[in-house]
Amino acid sequence: MAIATINPATGEVIETFQALSAEEIEKKLQLAMSAFRAGLKTPFAVRAQRMLKAAEILESDKERFARLMTLEMASLTRPPWRRRRSAPPHALLRRECGEVPRGRGH
């Protein structure tokens, strides 16, 4: 059975995916749990370095990531952080690492 990602505003099918079997889902859940446990043992400095790299990636192509996140969140016009007074994802990552976002973080 295929699973479809549908744009709620237009009804357009964006992408389809094959559903996973129960065994495949279990395997992915176990992998995620292993990664989570390993993350608990990872020093904050290492986790912060990874989060800052993620922030750099998001900042490097803000418009593309904004379009993708807007589509994934079923927004009709603009990313959620532009509708509300919240920071964009890259600024949140930087703040969690102890960095002060530049300007408004945009």
N, C-alpha and C positions, 0 to 999 in steps of 0.2 A: 504494500500500500504506500503510495506516495503522499508526502506532506507538502503542502503549498504555502509559500509566503505570499500573501495577497495585500496589495495596497488598499486600505479601507476607503480611501477617498475616491479611487477610480475603479476598483474591482480588478485591476490588472494583476496578473500572476507575475510576481517578481522572480521567483525561483522555486524549484521543486526539489525535494530531497526524498530519498528512500528511507522508510522507517527502519529502525534498528530492531533486531530480534531481542528477546529477553536476555539472552546470553551476552549479546554485544553491549546492551545497556549495563548489565552487571559488571562486565569487564571495565567499562568506562567509569562506573561509580567507584570501583576498587582502585583504579588508577588515580582518580581525583582524591580519594581518601588518603592514599599513600603520599601524594604531593602535598596535601594539607598537613599531614603529620610531619613531613620533612620541613615544611615551611615554619612550623612551630619551633623547630630546632635551629632555624637560620637566624643569625644575629641581625639585630635591627639595622645596623649599618649596611649589610648586604641587601636586605629587603628594601631599604630606602634607595640604594643605588639602582635597583631594578625598577622601582616606582619612578625615579627621576628619568630613567631611560624611556619608560612608557610615556611620560609627560613630553619628552623631546620628540618622540614619534608622533604623538597627537598634534603637537605644535608645528611640526614640519609640514603638515598638509591639513591645516585646520578646516578648510572649506570642504574637502573630500570627506573627512571624518564627520563633519557636521551634517552633511547630506545623508551619510550612511546612518548615523545615530537618529536623525530625524525620521528617516524611513522606518527604521527598526522600532521606534517608539510610536509609530502611527501618527506622527504630527503632520498637520496639513500645511503649515507655513514655515516654521523655523524651529531650530533646536530648543528644547525645554529651557535651557539656561538663558536663552534670549527672551523668552516670554516672562520668566520670573526673575527675581533678583537673586539668582544663584550663580555660582561660579562654574565655568566650563570644566570638563573633566581634567584637563591638563593642569589647571590651577589647583584643583582639589588634590591631585596627586602630589604636587609640589608642597602644598600646605601640610599634608600628612607627614611629609619628610622633614618638616621644620623650616622650609624655605618660605620667605615672604613673597607672594606673587607680585610681579611687576605691574603697576597700574591696577587695572581691574582684572588682570589675568587673561585678557583676550588677546 
